[in-house]
Amino acid sequence: MKHARLDGRLVMIGFGSIGQGVLPLILRHVEIDPARITILAPEAEGAAVAEGYGVAYEPLALTRDNLETELGGRLGAGDFLLNLSVEVSSLALIALCHRAGALYLDTCIEPWPGGYTDPSTPPAERSNYALREGALALGRELGPGPTALITHGANPGLVSHFVKAALCDAAEAAGRPRPAPAGREEWAALARSVGVKAIHVAERDTQRSRVPREIGEFVNTWSVDGFVGEGCQPAELGWGTHERHWPADARRHETGSGAAIYLERPGAGTRVRTWTPLEGPFHGFLVTHSESISLADFLTLGGPGKAAEYRPTVHYAYHPCDDAVVSLHELAGKNWHMQDRTRILMDEILPGGIDELGVLLMGPGGRAYWYGSRLSVDEARELVERNNATSLQVTAAVLAGVVWALENPDRGVVEPEDMDHVRALEIATPYLGPVVGEWTDWTPLDDRARLFPEDLDADDPWQFLNILVR
């Protein structure tokens, strides 16, 4: 089934696991001649894959110096730039597309090399908060124009649509079913009315490889460079109005929305307590993601320049595949210097693994509600070639974003929260495996202080004090 038509050219930057996984989806659901697609990537390894689909492939590393020269003549009005790269500035690409009249989509806001890890740059400037503020400021500066949809992968991206669906479910469970809210203020009012205090993007990846991880090797089910980059950024979270315990190493931002804070430690070195239906309680990494900030901002009640009346705490709680956990442990032991060898798991993944990706709304009725995807590697392989359970959740969301941008071509710079979640889920859900919602009585206070005394807030289980692993 074709969801949309692209009469112009499609230029894809980057062709790693996500690029290779999304190409067959685009060709399946977007009406476009493969001869009008060009892929640009630094390495030559993906050429054979691209050529197998009849798509042009050019080994090319984009830099500050050659960006305008190499891309300027490839993009014009009605074309589409799909940015799945690392270390190519999203802001530079958005500005270039605006001038050319081309549509744009990325899965995260990327800086130029060093933007995540340069120790001479203050932590606040290496944060996703700063990157998001820069993208929104650029959007205001550029004004109306071709749609540039930022941060629309699985998370950030798909999970924002999960949150809206979960809020509607929570309202129905509370006996207050209603049409979906029409805008930011109505969504925030709904979240407050059903009692949401905190939201986790709670993810557990159980995929395993038949090839054992070796010492000195970073293994993951999606981009290693992308994961290490975000893992080395400061841990970040949207900071809720219900919070009453300030973390010792927490810092506020001096400008911008004020919806989030950061901790003076890397996200890959910060753990939190969370829950998913299949795994139950577990420790996840508080890795920075744009949705931690954009969702918190979106669900804030209180006008600009005023103290927030309501805002939930929002952050990622990620347990990657077990090989990636060991890789992170080794990375931290080397003081965050990346291993020399990397491997993305794909064909060597054993049957049976699942990526359980969803959102956990904490607080409604004193309980928590998880809503999301339970996609197995077996089903992912049957649905779309060149995908595993993790990559297909991302590539399905990229497809949904591409279709939405084609259907809404003149929205300027937009975030996932600005989209129609029903339409996005309609496109992505056929590729997400079982999409389920499940209530739980679990709280982060369960079975605590059993072996040793702990500093807890027993009056409110949803305090970050109780969630952070110290």
Protein Blocks (a to p, Z undefined) as FASTA:
>chain_A
ZZbdcfbdcddehjafklmmmmmmmmmmmccdfklpccddfblklmmmmmmnopacdddd
ddfklmmmmmmmmpcehiacddfbehiafklmmmmmmmnopacddfbdcddehklmmmkb
cfklmpmklmmmmmmmmmmmnopaddddehiafbgcjlmmmmmmmmmmmmmmnopaccdd
fbfklmmmmmmmnopabdcdddddfbdcfbdcdehiacdfbdfklmmmmmmmccdddddf
kbcbdcfkbccdfedjhlaccddddfklcccddddfklopadddddddfklmmmmmmmpg
cdehiacfbdcdddddddddfklmmmmmmmmmnoopacfbdcddfklpcghiacdddddd
ehihoiacdddddddfklmmmmpghiafklmmmmmmmmmmmmmmmmmmcnojadfklpcf
klmmmmmmmmnojadddddfbdfkgophklbccdddfkbmkbfklmpcZZ
